[in-house]
């Protein structure tokens, strides 16, 4: 599945163009989840390098909360047991005009079956002071905002 990472730089403009034509505004969600030891949940996709917070796009007919719960279960095998708490909202205008991302905190959860269908390469739990080297800058900022008390930046 790592072949997806090789073609992603070429397909990204096409995907973004499709979204711009079919959607005036896009909305994504990400989840900050910690385990009992305080480690944070991160994922690696099969189609792009780096470690990210789990999440994805909000589909037509679903709420952002429903989307973050769905994405957690699909991508990471994490079932939210309590309502996700909105932490921050961000504009992703630089990378994708019209895109916004909501970050939620999920405090109560249990493991469940994952249904990533070839999208997820790896799932891991990491200490805040020992994140993988290729954790994205935006992911590091969102973790610092949600768990470290840093002020939320409106830009992704």
N, C-alpha and C positions, 0 to 999 in steps of 0.2 A: 504493500500500500504506500510505501514511501515515494513511489513514482509520482504521486499526487503533488508532493512538495516541489518536484522538478518542473511540473507544468503550471503550478499555481501562479507564478508571476506573469505568465502569458494569458491565463484565463481570467485573472482578476479584473482587468479592464472590461472584459465582455460581461462578466457577472454584474459589475457595478453599473454598466450601461443598461443592462436589462432591468435592474432595480430602479434606476432613474426613470426609465420609460414606463414602468408598470406601477410605480409607487411615488407619490409626491414627497413623502416623508418615510423614513425607515426608523424602526424602533427596535433596539436590542436590549437584552438583559444579561447581567452577570451576577454570580453568586459568590459571596464570601462565606465559607464554611470552615469551621475548625473542629478538630477532634478533642477528646478529653485532655490530651497533653498540650493543647494549644497549637498544634500543627495545622497549617492551612492546606486546603484541597486545591490542587492544580491539575490541569490536563494538557496533553500534547495532542494536536490534531495530526492526521495522516497527510494533510495537504499543505501545511505551513509550519515553519520551524518555530520553536520557542514554547515556553510554558505559559498557560493562560488560566484565568479564572473560568470555571465552567459557565456556559451560557449560550445564547443564540438569539435568533430573531423572534419577535412577537408576531404570530400568525393572525390572519383575519379571523375575527370571532373569538379571540381569547384575550384575557387581560394580561398585563405585564406579570402579575403575580402567578397566574396560571402558567405562563411561559417559563418563568424561572424554575418553578417546581417541575415542569415537564422536562426542561433541559437538564436539570440536575439528575433526574432519574435516567434519562436516555444516555447522557454522556458519561456520568460518573458512578452510577449505581447508588445514588443517595436519595432517599425518600424523606422529604420534609415532613415533620410531625407537627409543626406549628406554622402559623402564617409568616411568610417572609417579611422582614422589616426593611423598608426603603432607607438606604444610607445616603445616596447621592444621585444626581442626574448630570449627564455630561453631553456636550456636543462633540461629535466626531467629524466636524466640518472639514478639517484639514485633509483627512483621508477619504472621506465619503460625504460630499455635500448633501445636507438634509438628513443625515444620520444622527440619532441620539441614542445614548446608552444609559440605562438605569442600573444601579448597583444595589443589590439586596443583601442583607445578612440573614442567614438561616441558622438559628441557634439549636433547634431540636431536630434530630434526624436519626434515621436508621438505615442500614444497608438494604439494597434491593437489587433486583436483576437489572443490568444495563442493556440498552438496546441501541448501541451506537452505530450499528450497521456499517462498519468500516470507516467511520469518521474519526474515531479516537485511537491514537497510537499508544498512549500511556496515561495512567491516572496515578497520582502520587500525593502523599501528605508530607509537608516540609515544615521544619522549624522556621520561624520568622527570621532568625538570624543566619539561616543556612538555606536560602532559596537557591534553586539551580541557576547556574551562571547565565543561561539563555532565557531566564524569565523576562518577559517584555517589560519595558520601562513603564508603560501604562498599567500593567498588572501590578508592578511594585508600588506605584502611586496609589492605586485603589486599595491595596492591602494596608498601606500606611494610613490612609484616610479612614478605613473601616475599623482597623484594629489598633493603630498607633496614635490616634488622636490628631493626625495632620488635618489641616483645613482642606476641604474638598475643592478641587480645581474644576471650574465649569467646562473646561476643554478636556477631551479624552487624553 
